[in-house]
Amino acid sequence: MGIFCSKTIFLFARNMSDMRFVILLSIFLGLTFYTVNAQTLNFDQLNSTVGSGRAISFTTSSWGNGFGHRLINGDPGEFTTLNLQYRHNASVWTDAMVVTSLGNIGFGTSNPHNPQGWGKAIEVSSISSSKFLVSTVTNTVRLGFYAHSNWNGPRGIIGTESNHDLSFHTNYSEEHIRIKTNGNVGIGTSSPTNKLEVNGTIKTKEVNVTATGWADYVFEPDYQLIPLSEVEAFIFNNGHLPNIPTEKEVFEQGVNLLEMNIKLLEKIEELTLYIIELKGQYDEQDRKINQIQIKLQNEK
């Protein structure tokens, strides 16, 4: 029915009988009593004396080693802390959340990591893994920030924990990157149909494409080189080179860079063979012309 605090006693009066008992006890002992309604305690300020280790504890259950929560202040040096602690079937208290006098907040740590001196920092810490989760009740969307010491190697992870896309925005509503649940990535598009789809210009210093074939088959002995007369006729009838897509096909379907490079190399190698063939014909004509010239000179 009562709580002792320093030299003051707080008694909770549940009814008028309790109230009369409080009055009689105060007269008998010569002490000052404060009566408080058992349901509600109202106050403007609740101040502790100066120092650390001041606590408000809640023992929810004494089963096993005990269950409960407490709020306690601390002074580890360089800053002070206000710790929200818990114990789950344990005799010792563990920090759940710590607010430092610097304004940093730690979950699972009493000293949030901030060596760079950012204005404010929040850290979620655990021994081997931890996560910070943002979620909605509607559609159960879950976005997580994870740190793991051994999940395919030690690494940090950002991603959706639910089966939803992940988007990256600037200026709140301007989406620039979308990662679909099937792994497709879109830059400048929210509905990519390929592993990487960019709606815009790509600037890079190098592109390395893995190929499974190359156009050197043109130089194989059994390669059938189309006669130039047939090439000429094909161009006249179709308006493009053999084995090269038309302008309409390119506009409608785009260009596969690897395939196009192979096709272009095929034409370059065919052109080389045509030049070698023409050079052979030229050399043969030049030989015959020289023979005729020598014959004419001998007849003089």
Number of C-alpha atoms within 10 A of each C-alpha: 9 14 10 9 8 6 8 12 15 15 19 21 20 14 10 9 9 14 16 12 11 20 13 11 14 14 11 9 8 9 11 14 18 13 17 16 12 12 8 8 9 7 6 5 6 5 6 9 6 7 9 15 13 14 15 11 14 12 12 11 12 10 9 10 12 15 18 17 19 17 18 18 19 18 14 11 7 7 12 17 23 22 25 21 19 21 19 15 14 14 11 11 15 17 20 17 21 28 21 20 13 13 15 20 24 22 21 19 19 23 18 21 17 13 6 6 8 9 9 11 14 16 20 20 18 13 8 11 16 18 17 14 13 12 14 9 7 6 10 12 15 16 20 16 16 16 20 17 13 10 12 7 8 12 12 14 13 13 16 20 15 14 13 17 18 15 17 13 11 8 6 7 8 10 15 14 18 22 22 19 13 12 14 16 24 22 18 15 16 18 14 19 14 12 12 12 18 14 11 9 6 6 6 6 4 6 6 5 8 7 9 6 10 14 16 12 12 18 15 8 7 8 9 9 13 11 9 11 8 11 15 11 11 14 12 11 9 10 11 14 14 15 10 14 15 13 11 9 11 12 9 8 9 11 13 9 10 15 14 13 14 16 18 15 16 19 18 14 17 18 14 13 15 16 12 12 12 12 12 12 12 12 12 12 12 12 12 12 12 12 12 12 11 11 11 10 9 8 6 5
